[in-house]
Structures are given as structure tokens and as C-alpha cells.
Amino acid sequence: MSLSRTLHSRVGIEREPQQATAPKHRSIAFVELVTTAGLALSTAVAVTAVSIGIARADVLGAATKGDTAPFAIALFIGLLFAAMGALTAIMAPAPRRD
């Protein structure tokens, strides 16, 4: 008898028999549904935060009063992001069809 078995028998600890059970798998559709819902919620929160930020910045109001510098900078940054996205889409490799 090994030392661990004698110690376990003295204390009264028994090991549970190990059963060969298959792990539970969630369906792929359920995982995709949860992921899509999370992405939609995250997008809604981001759009709300950006809308509040735009409203508080009052960039369009400043442009109508004659100060066009903040509007020009925001427009330039927006166009820069759009150009970067377009360049990424053009340079991305086509998916393989095997």
C-alpha cells in the first residue's frame, strides 16, 4: 500500500470514480448568435458614445459661425480613416476556394 492510500484511508477521503463522459459542446449556431448579439450591442454603445461626443463638441455649430478649422480637421481625419479602410480592402488577399 502506498503512503497516499494509507493517509487517505485514515482521514476518510475517498476518490470519486472517474467516468469517461464526453465534454458538452455548444452548437456553432448558438455561439455565432451570442457573438453577433454582442457585436450589435457593442456597435450600438459605440454609436451612442460618438453621437454624444459630436453633440458636445459642437463642431458643426462652430463651422456655421465662421470657425471652420475644427470641421476641416474632423473631415480630414474621417477621410483619412476611410482611405485607410479602402486601401486595406483593396490589398487584402482574396479568400481561397479549396
Rosetta silent file (secondary structure, phi, psi, omega in degrees, C-alpha in Angstrom):
SEQUENCE: MSLSRTLHSRVGIEREPQQATAPKHRSIAFVELVTTAGLALSTAVAVTAVSIGIARADVLGAATKGDTAPFAIALFIGLLFAAMGALTAIMAPAPRRD
SCORE:     score description
SCORE:     0.000 S_00000001
   1 L     0.000  137.586 -178.781    0.000    0.000    0.000 S_00000001
   2 L   -83.606  166.716 -177.284    1.320    3.410   -0.866 S_00000001
   3 H   -65.239  -38.680 -178.501    1.625    6.272    1.560 S_00000001
   4 H   -66.459  -35.958  178.882   -1.098    8.332   -0.098 S_00000001
   5 H   -70.168  -37.025  178.831   -3.607    5.485    0.168 S_00000001
   6 H   -69.078  -37.152  177.889   -2.851    4.931    3.819 S_00000001
   7 H   -67.523  -42.056  179.310   -3.229    8.648    4.544 S_00000001
   8 H   -65.261  -37.941 -178.612   -6.499    8.822    2.625 S_00000001
   9 H   -70.996  -29.527  178.117   -7.863    5.775    4.383 S_00000001
  10 H   -72.145  -38.551 -175.924   -7.027    7.248    7.784 S_00000001
  11 H   -83.379  -25.404  179.938   -8.718   10.570    7.078 S_00000001
  12 L    93.720   20.772  178.335  -11.695    9.060    5.329 S_00000001
  13 L   -91.910  128.774  177.272  -11.245   10.783    1.966 S_00000001
  14 L  -117.819  143.910  175.794  -12.265    8.724   -0.994 S_00000001
  15 L   -80.859  141.596  175.483  -11.635    9.460   -4.614 S_00000001
  16 L   -77.040  140.405  178.350  -14.622    9.648   -6.888 S_00000001
  17 L   -65.838  137.466 -178.684  -14.516    7.117   -9.666 S_00000001
  18 L   -81.970  129.614  179.190  -13.572    8.710  -12.958 S_00000001
  19 L  -107.925  143.577  178.501  -16.192    8.405  -15.629 S_00000001
  20 L   -88.507   84.423  178.183  -15.498    8.675  -19.283 S_00000001
  21 L  -107.161  144.987  178.835  -18.010   11.346  -20.219 S_00000001
  22 L   -77.022  141.766  177.804  -17.817   13.406  -23.343 S_00000001
  23 L   -66.525  148.324 -179.528  -17.426   17.141  -22.826 S_00000001
  24 L   -79.364  128.083  179.231  -20.525   19.178  -23.529 S_00000001
  25 L  -110.252  136.652  173.601  -20.259   21.139  -26.763 S_00000001
  26 L   -85.472  150.963  179.923  -22.371   24.116  -27.628 S_00000001
  27 L   -71.437  151.514 -179.203  -23.654   24.280  -31.141 S_00000001
  28 H   -63.401  -37.005 -179.808  -21.836   26.566  -33.537 S_00000001
  29 H   -62.473  -39.301  179.317  -25.065   28.397  -34.339 S_00000001
  30 H   -66.272  -42.250  179.188  -25.563   29.303  -30.667 S_00000001
  31 H   -64.356  -42.199  177.726  -22.013   30.622  -30.360 S_00000001
  32 H   -64.284  -37.263  178.902  -22.443   32.665  -33.547 S_00000001
  33 H   -64.876  -45.006  179.224  -25.736   34.047  -32.251 S_00000001
  34 H   -65.069  -41.139  178.642  -24.183   35.164  -28.964 S_00000001
  35 H   -63.231  -43.971  179.780  -21.213   36.688  -30.792 S_00000001
  36 H   -64.636  -40.942  178.400  -23.478   38.567  -33.200 S_00000001
  37 H   -64.097  -41.275  177.352  -25.618   39.884  -30.351 S_00000001
  38 H   -64.167  -40.066  178.446  -22.508   41.068  -28.510 S_00000001
  39 H   -66.482  -41.254  178.809  -21.191   42.782  -31.614 S_00000001
  40 H   -64.331  -42.299  178.296  -24.534   44.510  -32.219 S_00000001
  41 H   -64.530  -42.559  178.776  -24.670   45.720  -28.620 S_00000001
  42 H   -63.252  -40.165  178.265  -21.087   46.972  -28.774 S_00000001
  43 H   -64.897  -41.181  178.752  -21.802   48.816  -32.010 S_00000001
  44 H   -63.207  -41.030  178.379  -24.888   50.465  -30.504 S_00000001
  45 H   -65.602  -41.572  179.820  -22.884   51.618  -27.474 S_00000001
  46 H   -64.857  -43.073  179.440  -20.105   52.984  -29.697 S_00000001
  47 H   -63.634  -40.454  178.175  -22.556   54.862  -31.936 S_00000001
  48 H   -63.600  -43.945 -179.760  -24.252   56.360  -28.892 S_00000001
  49 H   -64.862  -41.138  179.059  -20.932   57.481  -27.403 S_00000001
  50 H   -67.108  -40.162  179.086  -19.789   59.027  -30.670 S_00000001
  51 H   -62.760  -42.631  178.170  -23.131   60.801  -31.123 S_00000001
  52 H   -65.209  -40.143  178.159  -22.914   62.288  -27.638 S_00000001
  53 H   -63.245  -41.522  178.404  -19.326   63.333  -28.304 S_00000001
  54 H   -65.396  -41.674 -179.630  -20.271   65.041  -31.563 S_00000001
  55 H   -64.671  -38.328 -179.463  -23.172   66.836  -29.885 S_00000001
  56 H   -76.602  -29.848 -178.991  -20.969   68.101  -27.066 S_00000001
  57 H   -72.115  -30.522  178.825  -18.119   69.135  -29.365 S_00000001
  58 L    55.863   45.112  179.674  -20.453   71.331  -31.415 S_00000001
  59 H   -68.380  -43.467 -179.149  -18.186   71.119  -34.460 S_00000001
  60 H   -67.751  -34.692  177.459  -20.992   71.803  -36.924 S_00000001
  61 H   -66.473  -37.466  178.540  -22.196   74.779  -34.861 S_00000001
  62 H   -68.934  -32.905  179.886  -18.708   76.244  -34.864 S_00000001
  63 H   -69.178  -33.654  179.204  -18.472   75.826  -38.641 S_00000001
  64 H   -74.959  -19.862  179.587  -21.657   77.839  -39.188 S_00000001
  65 L   -89.369    1.187  176.022  -20.283   80.682  -37.039 S_00000001
  66 L   108.688  -13.600  179.010  -17.236   81.094  -39.260 S_00000001
  67 L   -93.204   94.759 -174.182  -14.651   78.940  -37.412 S_00000001
  68 L   -94.879   -2.350 -177.764  -14.112   76.157  -39.935 S_00000001
  69 H   -62.314  -47.750  179.234  -10.806   74.802  -38.588 S_00000001
  70 H   -61.754  -37.669  178.971  -12.342   72.144  -36.253 S_00000001
  71 H   -66.968  -40.754  179.712  -14.667   70.981  -39.039 S_00000001
  72 H   -65.497  -40.669  178.771  -11.811   70.793  -41.548 S_00000001
  73 H   -65.791  -44.784  179.166   -9.666   68.770  -39.158 S_00000001
  74 H   -63.295  -40.314  178.181  -12.515   66.364  -38.370 S_00000001
  75 H   -64.752  -41.929  179.017  -13.289   65.988  -42.077 S_00000001
  76 H   -62.856  -45.029  179.859   -9.639   65.310  -42.883 S_00000001
  77 H   -64.648  -40.591  177.613   -9.332   62.654  -40.179 S_00000001
  78 H   -62.597  -43.630  177.999  -12.579   60.999  -41.326 S_00000001
  79 H   -66.730  -35.155  177.320  -11.415   60.914  -44.940 S_00000001
  80 H   -63.740  -43.069  177.216   -8.037   59.558  -43.817 S_00000001
  81 H   -64.308  -40.364  179.093   -9.740   56.692  -41.974 S_00000001
  82 H   -64.281  -41.122  179.118  -11.938   55.968  -44.984 S_00000001
  83 H   -66.113  -39.042  178.242   -8.911   55.893  -47.284 S_00000001
  84 H   -64.603  -40.009  177.746   -7.060   53.543  -44.924 S_00000001
  85 H   -65.551  -41.522  178.967  -10.042   51.193  -44.867 S_00000001
  86 H   -65.291  -41.536  178.573  -10.347   51.248  -48.645 S_00000001
  87 H   -63.683  -40.785  177.834   -6.628   50.573  -49.076 S_00000001
  88 H   -63.190  -42.013  179.463   -6.833   47.658  -46.647 S_00000001
  89 H   -65.628  -36.936 -179.923   -9.806   46.198  -48.538 S_00000001
  90 H   -70.540  -40.544 -175.207   -8.002   46.510  -51.867 S_00000001
  91 H   -82.227  -12.175 -178.530   -4.754   44.988  -50.603 S_00000001
  92 L   -67.041  138.506  179.319   -6.371   42.085  -48.727 S_00000001
  93 L   -70.385  149.692  178.096   -5.825   38.744  -50.439 S_00000001
  94 L   -70.721  144.308  178.422   -8.810   37.019  -51.973 S_00000001
  95 L   -67.017  144.547  179.010  -10.104   34.035  -49.987 S_00000001
  96 L   -75.990  148.122  175.179   -9.067   30.625  -51.266 S_00000001
  97 L  -119.561   90.704 -178.216  -11.623   28.256  -52.665 S_00000001
  98 L   -99.366    0.000    0.000  -10.349   24.777  -51.982 S_00000001
